[in-house]
Amino acid sequence: MNVKQVIESLLFIRGDEGITVLELTDILEISEEEIEQLMKSLIEKYKSSDFGIAIEKYGDVYKFVTKKEYCIYIEKLLETDNSNSLTSASLEALAIIAYNQPMTRTQVDEIRGVNSSHLIRKLVNCGLIKENGKSDLPGRPNLYVTTPSFLDHFGLNDLASLPKMDDVPVTESDEVDLFKSKFYEITPKNN
């Protein structure tokens, strides 16, 4: 049995979901160290220009991915479905959770200043966040954390790869003068 070929088959079958080291050790009945060595070897193999795919590690999940230099051809093949695209509000809630996890929905609401329950549901349905236990706060609300799909979607190896907040430039258009808001209080007319 060629263990590398078995791993390639498992990676192929798992597709976007990928496979963890723990799963590989259970299936192949070899140590984590051996799996890690085999994966390093396979990653190097697929870096060759002979292949249009590569193996990447996202969190603790390995998966086949297409090489970035071929993305224009893949885009031509695939029709983009914008129905699952994330709104700026969804991205804002996702960023809050990613940088501060685990968090409750109420904590996200407090930072955003508005109710985020529908955004949290959308992010859970998209598989970018998941429930991860209960808080010790009154009512024991759910705690939310990002998923391996989050790492995959944004091309991150782990949460430490998130950009540092100091690295994000703030432009003048990002700042809002609340005193010059287009919204104003309407006073009722006296009858």
Kinemage of the C-alpha trace (Angstrom):
@kinemage 1
@onewidth
@group {chain A} dominant
@subgroup {mainchain}
@vectorlist {calphas} color= white
{ca met a 1} P 0.000 0.000 0.000
{ca asn a 2} L 1.336 3.442 -0.971
{ca val a 3} L 0.285 5.644 1.967
{ca lys a 4} L 0.774 8.898 0.017
{ca gln a 5} L -1.606 7.699 -2.683
{ca val a 6} L -4.156 6.757 -0.023
{ca ile a 7} L -3.865 10.253 1.476
{ca glu a 8} L -4.327 11.813 -1.981
{ca ser a 9} L -7.454 9.704 -2.479
{ca leu a 10} L -8.838 10.759 0.900
{ca leu a 11} L -8.117 14.430 0.196
{ca phe a 12} L -9.834 14.144 -3.174
{ca ile a 13} L -12.923 12.440 -1.726
{ca arg a 14} L -13.236 14.993 1.091
{ca gly a 15} L -13.116 17.918 -1.361
{ca asp a 16} L -13.836 21.318 0.237
{ca glu a 17} L -14.310 19.760 3.659
{ca gly a 18} L -10.717 18.515 3.823
{ca ile a 19} L -9.393 16.020 6.351
{ca thr a 20} L -7.727 16.411 9.738
{ca val a 21} L -4.531 14.797 10.986
{ca leu a 22} L -6.578 12.987 13.635
{ca glu a 23} L -8.848 11.491 10.968
{ca leu a 24} L -5.819 10.401 8.947
{ca thr a 25} L -4.214 8.749 11.981
{ca asp a 26} L -7.448 6.858 12.710
{ca ile a 27} L -7.895 5.718 9.104
{ca leu a 28} L -4.266 4.857 8.328
{ca glu a 29} L -3.384 3.677 11.853
{ca ile a 30} L -0.073 5.532 11.935
{ca ser a 31} L 1.231 8.253 14.272
{ca glu a 32} L 0.580 11.977 13.971
{ca glu a 33} L 4.313 12.515 13.400
{ca glu a 34} L 4.261 10.143 10.419
{ca ile a 35} L 1.170 11.867 9.026
{ca glu a 36} L 2.800 15.299 9.376
{ca gln a 37} L 5.935 14.060 7.578
{ca leu a 38} L 3.875 12.528 4.769
{ca met a 39} L 1.839 15.731 4.428
{ca lys a 40} L 4.994 17.863 4.235
{ca ser a 41} L 6.264 15.606 1.484
{ca leu a 42} L 2.968 15.796 -0.429
{ca ile a 43} L 2.816 19.599 -0.056
{ca glu a 44} L 6.299 19.848 -1.584
{ca lys a 45} L 5.333 17.451 -4.375
{ca tyr a 46} L 2.325 19.582 -5.365
{ca lys a 47} L 4.367 22.813 -5.349
{ca ser a 48} L 5.898 21.545 -8.585
{ca ser a 49} L 4.817 23.233 -11.818
{ca asp a 50} L 3.642 19.793 -12.977
{ca phe a 51} L 0.426 20.203 -10.967
{ca gly a 52} L -2.471 22.638 -11.212
{ca ile a 53} L -3.497 21.921 -7.635
{ca ala a 54} L -1.791 22.168 -4.272
{ca ile a 55} L -2.329 20.945 -0.727
{ca glu a 56} L -2.931 23.619 1.912
{ca lys a 57} L -3.444 23.451 5.656
{ca tyr a 58} L -6.237 25.549 7.167
{ca gly a 59} L -6.272 25.280 10.935
{ca asp a 60} L -5.942 21.536 11.486
{ca val a 61} L -7.506 20.588 8.125
{ca tyr a 62} L -5.608 19.615 4.979
{ca lys a 63} L -7.276 19.965 1.582
{ca phe a 64} L -6.644 20.139 -2.118
{ca val a 65} L -6.856 23.667 -3.539
{ca thr a 66} L -6.351 25.133 -6.970
{ca lys a 67} L -3.236 27.206 -7.513
{ca lys a 68} L -3.842 30.947 -7.468
{ca glu a 69} L -2.293 31.516 -10.871
{ca tyr a 70} L -5.165 29.598 -12.474
{ca cys a 71} L -8.015 31.479 -10.784
{ca ile a 72} L -8.942 33.468 -13.916
{ca tyr a 73} L -9.711 30.212 -15.730
{ca ile a 74} L -11.690 28.847 -12.811
{ca glu a 75} L -13.724 32.071 -12.653
{ca lys a 76} L -14.578 31.640 -16.321
{ca leu a 77} L -15.804 28.125 -15.608
{ca leu a 78} L -17.859 28.904 -12.543
{ca glu a 79} L -20.845 31.194 -12.520
{ca thr a 80} L -20.645 33.451 -9.509
{ca asp a 81} L -23.649 33.247 -7.218
{ca asn a 82} L -24.011 36.507 -5.308
{ca ser a 83} L -26.942 35.262 -3.223
{ca asn a 84} L -24.502 33.981 -0.611
{ca ser a 85} L -22.296 37.059 -0.654
{ca leu a 86} L -21.708 38.742 2.663
{ca thr a 87} L -22.969 42.240 3.292
{ca ser a 88} L -20.773 44.809 4.997
{ca ala a 89} L -22.851 44.317 8.161
{ca ser a 90} L -22.219 40.538 8.005
{ca leu a 91} L -18.502 41.116 7.509
{ca glu a 92} L -18.491 43.541 10.435
{ca ala a 93} L -20.141 40.978 12.753
{ca leu a 94} L -17.812 38.257 11.464
{ca ala a 95} L -14.731 40.415 12.106
{ca ile a 96} L -15.926 41.206 15.636
{ca ile a 97} L -16.294 37.498 16.382
{ca ala a 98} L -13.016 36.550 14.671
{ca tyr a 99} L -10.967 39.051 16.667
{ca asn a 100} L -12.733 38.559 20.030
{ca gln a 101} L -13.927 34.942 20.065
{ca pro a 102} L -15.654 33.349 21.812
{ca met a 103} L -18.469 35.904 21.920
{ca thr a 104} L -22.179 36.003 22.621
{ca arg a 105} L -24.648 37.641 20.241
{ca thr a 106} L -25.306 40.329 22.872
{ca gln a 107} L -21.600 41.180 23.011
{ca val a 108} L -21.584 41.562 19.218
{ca asp a 109} L -24.698 43.773 19.516
{ca glu a 110} L -22.976 45.981 22.090
{ca ile a 111} L -19.981 46.579 19.825
{ca arg a 112} L -22.083 47.131 16.677
{ca gly a 113} L -24.744 49.170 18.463
{ca val a 114} L -27.589 47.283 16.738
{ca asn a 115} L -29.253 43.868 16.941
{ca ser a 116} L -27.159 41.237 15.143
{ca ser a 117} L -29.308 38.130 15.572
{ca his a 118} L -30.139 37.813 11.854
{ca leu a 119} L -26.468 38.291 10.928
{ca ile a 120} L -25.379 35.631 13.417
{ca arg a 121} L -27.933 33.201 11.928
{ca lys a 122} L -26.678 33.965 8.405
{ca leu a 123} L -23.038 33.444 9.411
{ca val a 124} L -23.915 30.136 11.109
{ca asn a 125} L -25.874 29.031 8.017
{ca cys a 126} L -22.903 29.964 5.804
{ca gly a 127} L -20.680 27.827 8.025
{ca leu a 128} L -18.339 30.713 8.899
{ca ile a 129} L -19.145 30.647 12.632
{ca lys a 130} L -20.576 28.033 14.974
{ca glu a 131} L -21.902 27.695 18.499
{ca asn a 132} L -19.159 26.703 20.889
{ca gly a 133} L -20.670 26.186 24.303
{ca lys a 134} L -22.530 28.459 26.678
{ca ser a 135} L -21.442 31.615 28.450
{ca asp a 136} L -21.528 31.923 32.240
{ca leu a 137} L -23.510 35.149 31.824
{ca pro a 138} L -27.137 35.224 33.025
{ca gly a 139} L -29.357 33.220 30.697
{ca arg a 140} L -26.332 31.165 29.563
{ca pro a 141} L -26.265 32.566 25.995
{ca asn a 142} L -24.491 30.720 23.204
{ca leu a 143} L -20.839 31.469 22.519
{ca tyr a 144} L -19.780 31.813 18.874
{ca val a 145} L -16.403 31.110 17.279
{ca thr a 146} L -15.125 30.974 13.709
{ca thr a 147} L -14.908 27.656 11.833
{ca pro a 148} L -12.305 26.036 9.590
{ca ser a 149} L -14.522 27.218 6.697
{ca phe a 150} L -13.835 30.791 7.851
{ca leu a 151} L -10.095 30.163 7.589
{ca asp a 152} L -10.569 28.539 4.190
{ca his a 153} L -12.862 31.286 2.873
{ca phe a 154} L -10.384 34.031 3.760
{ca gly a 155} L -7.231 32.035 2.901
{ca leu a 156} L -5.863 31.964 6.442
{ca asn a 157} L -3.704 29.237 7.946
{ca asp a 158} L -4.865 30.032 11.476
{ca leu a 159} L -6.328 32.896 13.526
{ca ala a 160} L -2.848 34.284 14.175
{ca ser a 161} L -2.784 35.079 10.428
{ca leu a 162} L -5.554 37.675 10.822
{ca pro a 163} L -4.280 41.168 10.022
{ca lys a 164} L -3.330 43.149 13.103
{ca met a 165} L -5.736 45.997 13.825
{ca asp a 166} L -2.846 48.470 13.629
{ca asp a 167} L -2.224 47.355 10.017
{ca val a 168} L -5.725 48.338 8.826
{ca pro a 169} L -5.643 51.860 7.363
{ca val a 170} L -8.436 54.259 8.321
{ca thr a 171} L -9.457 56.724 5.638
{ca glu a 172} L -11.425 59.909 6.060
{ca ser a 173} L -14.441 58.284 4.424
{ca asp a 174} L -14.468 55.701 7.252
{ca glu a 175} L -15.073 58.408 9.838
{ca val a 176} L -18.588 59.738 10.286
{ca asp a 177} L -19.485 63.074 11.829
{ca leu a 178} L -22.560 62.283 13.886
{ca phe a 179} L -23.453 65.962 14.212
{ca lys a 180} L -23.819 66.286 10.447
{ca ser a 181} L -25.956 63.180 10.105
{ca lys a 182} L -28.732 63.142 7.527
{ca phe a 183} L -30.986 61.754 10.248
{ca tyr a 184} L -32.635 64.156 12.640
{ca glu a 185} L -35.252 64.065 15.332
{ca ile a 186} L -38.807 64.764 14.252
{ca thr a 187} L -40.790 66.643 16.855
{ca pro a 188} L -44.526 66.033 16.978
{ca lys a 189} L -46.799 68.903 15.933
{ca asn a 190} L -49.076 70.352 18.569
{ca asn a 191} L -52.744 69.892 17.672
